Structures are given as structure tokens and as C-alpha cells.
Amino acid sequence: MSRKRGRHNKKKQSNDYQPADAVVIDFHSNFQPYHSQLKLPAYPRKIQAKNQSQGQFMAAIKTHTLIFGLGPAGTGKSFCTAAMAIEALIAGTVDRIIFTRPAIEAGGSLGFLPGRLDEKFDPYFSAFKSCLVSNAGIGVVECAVKNGNIVVEPLAYMRGKTFNRCFVVLDEAQNCSPEELKMFMTRIGKNSTVVINGDLSQSDINGYSGLHDAITRVSDVRGVHVHEFTYEDIVRSDIVRDIIMQYEDPNPRVHGYGSTY
């Protein structure tokens, strides 16, 4: 009997063995990697809002279930969302970050792109992934993706799913149809945060934008917050703000440079 027990214990120990170069990260602890040579940043980093509007947006994400972030490019919608998402993940208030967006550039179908499903959708994730890396570092993000704590899914594949203990991000929502956004919003389960970002002036679809429809219908629902960024909130660069304003101006001229065309 003792010999059998010894063999059993030896086998169990071998299953628990971790190779010397393994990286084991517990997102619900103080986040200390076991790999002595892998330098991961101490988290949480102190994320500072670059202006009052960003601060209000981030505060709304902490206190609401469904948050709409509206505004032009360069206002920091994705950056602020990524900061709050990775903070929630490492703090243990959510188990997973889910990123999605409509694949409108591929004609509404991922079948035109080569590779597996994750490979097809990866180009759409790259911009948001860069925001995650800026906030938490490449090591944190890569390990989270490998462990399944950060998941990328096409919007079309979300029907029938429920978001429980998730931080869900829908980007480029202006390219959703009303039916798609209704389907997406009715996936919200318990203990989750859902952020829907978009720019109503950049819709690439024919017909009525689902983002505009959703805001009209659910903005007064309890737990929903709509935050609007303006051109004055653009932080990417001054030239980006001027370019966007030129495209919105019915009588184009160069703002702030004292000359006209």
C-alpha cells in the first residue's frame, strides 16, 4: 500500500511542476510574475486623464453598467477605455476583457480575409491592443491574451452569449446597424461593464446608424451614461484637431494659422 501511495504522490508532483522559464500570472493578486528575467511594470500605474472630459468619461465607466463614448478621433476614447478595462481585470472585479467591433471594412464578412477566425479579426484589434499596452505594458497584455483574460470576438458571433463579470468594449459602433446594437446590448449579464465607443460623423454604412438609434432609445435607462467629447477635447495633436474641423467646416479654411486657401 505504501509503495502505491508513493508512486501516486510522485505522479501528482510531476503534474504540478513548472518549468524554469514559465510565466505564471494571477490577475487577482498583487501581480508578481514568477519569471525573474521578465520585467513587467508594477501595476496599477497611475493613469492621469489629460483633460476634464477624459476624467468625466473614466469616472462614468466606474459608476455605470453601459457607457457610450461619443466624439471625434483623437479624443482618447479608446485609451481611457483600455485603462479602465485593464485596471478592472487586474483588480479582479472582472474575469475577462472582451473586445469587438463591426467588420464593415471587409464588406460585413470576415470570410474575405485569410486565416483562422482570430487571425482574420486581429487587424481590427491592433489599435485597441496598443492602448492596452500603453497602459499596462506588453508583457501584461500578451500574458492576458495567452491566458484567455483578454478575448477578441467578431460582433457577428456574439448572438446567444451572456457577459458575466466581463469588461466588454465595442469600438467603431457607428458602423453597427440598429439590429446589431440591440443584439449586443442584450448580452449584458451580471457584474459587467460595457463601453460602446463611436463617432457619429464617421459612419461607413448605408442607412440609419445603430449607434444613433441606441442613444435615442436607451440614454434614459438606469445604469446607462452617454458621454460626448468635442473637438476641443482632441489630445492626439493640434493638427489632427484642425484637420477634423476643416472637414466639418462648410467653408474650409486653415484655423489658427492666419491664412486661407
Secondary structure, 3 states (H helix, E strand, C coil): CHHHHHHHHHHHHHHCCCCCCCCCCCCCCCCCCCCCCCCCCCCCCCCCCCCHHHHHHHHHHHHCCEEEEECCCCCCHHHHHHHHHHHHHHHCCCCEEEEECCCHHHCCCHHHCCCCHHHHHHHHHHHHHHHHHHHHCHHHHHHHHHCCCEEECCHHHCCCCCECCEEEEECCHHHCCHHHHHHHHCCECCCCEEEEEECHHHCCCCCCCHHHHHHHHHCCCCCEEEEECCHHHCCCCHHHHHHHHHHHCCCCCCCCCCCCC
